[in-house]
Amino acid sequence: MVVKYFFFFALLTFYACSSGENGLLELALDKSGENRSELEVVLDHYKDDLKKLEAARFLICNMIGKQVLDSNSVKGNQVYFDAFANYRETYGSFLYDIQYAIYDSINKSYSHIKVNPRFLFDLKELSSDYLIHHIRSVFPK
């Protein structure tokens, strides 16, 4: 698995270096799949504002490989967080590896809970409205 990622990033680096910034942007757009049109809306929106266009290109290029955990996919873990929060409120801190005992106790009580975390890739998920809003918010009027 590590070798697979190494070759992916080596290929990505080679592609980016050989094609310059446009090559990296094109790679990001290619990896965005069905969300490509959303990213192109952002680029088109800022085509007449060089600084904001540069910011949009920077953001899109740097979204390659970035992802976020889908909170809905791990809702089953909430019992763990609640138990840790309750313990900390009651006793102030975790002493003597008590968190492992809490975890084991919950696993025994809630053995039916199975959590399969799902990750969402930024290039495939972020909307044009979201990106435009955030780019606009960092530039003074």
Buried (B, 14 or more C-beta within 10 A) or exposed (E): EEEEEEEEEEEBEEEBEEEEEEBBBBBBBEBBEEBBEBBBBBBEBBEEEEEBBEBBBEBBBEBBBEBEEEEEBBEEBEBBEEBBEEBEEEEEEBEEEBBEEBEEEBEEEEEEBEEEEEEBBBBBBBEBEEBBEEBEEEEEE
